[in-house]
Amino acid sequence: MKRLLLHICCAPCACYPIRLLKDEGFEITGLFFNPNIHPYQEYLKRMETVRQLEDKEKIKAIYLDRYNLEEWFRMVAFREIKPIRCYLCYQTRLETAASVAKKGKFDFFTSTLLFSKFQYHDKLKEIGEFAGRKFNIPFLYKDFREGWKKGIEISKELNLYRQQYCGCIYSEKERFCKKLKESKLV
Ligand code: SF4
């Protein structure tokens, strides 16, 4: 059985990839590493939801509970405009995942970010592959978006908390700030 480290951005996005990868015969270990989730209470809530999913789907997960908010903001400072901040956000998470996968002697690593229709999918693939080369561990590319509807159904069946914004405080503003939406700046 091939051992796969699955970076989990949040529980709802992980539902479809976990079922698919299990069907394909992978032994899955999840990795929760998401310093991009703000504020802290929201971060805790999403981490707790991943613990529930771990239990319900009978997988193991590693929690890199390094909530380095300050470092994350330093990284995106003066580069807060989309898509630049998202590219940096992918890079920090995928390179950490690659490094953990290498140390843990996994065969592959990948990310549930590839499930979301709201992410820059092609860039994720590029950054994942770059991280794979940097840490000498294969990045398993999958277009999990094919299971978008199915994934939402599973997350509802499992009664998982489903968040309303991507993660960072900028995405929270973009989701809820009416003035911004009306001006079509987001
Ligand atoms: S919108 Fe999402 S992917 Fe982009 S920087 Fe914020 S948390 Fe990261």
Boltz pocket constraint, residues with backbone or C-beta under 6 A from the ligand:
constraints:
  - pocket:
      binder: B
      contacts: [[A, 36], [A, 37], [A, 85], [A, 86], [A, 87], [A, 89], [A, 90], [A, 166], [A, 167], [A, 168], [A, 169], [A, 170], [A, 171]]
      max_distance: 6.0
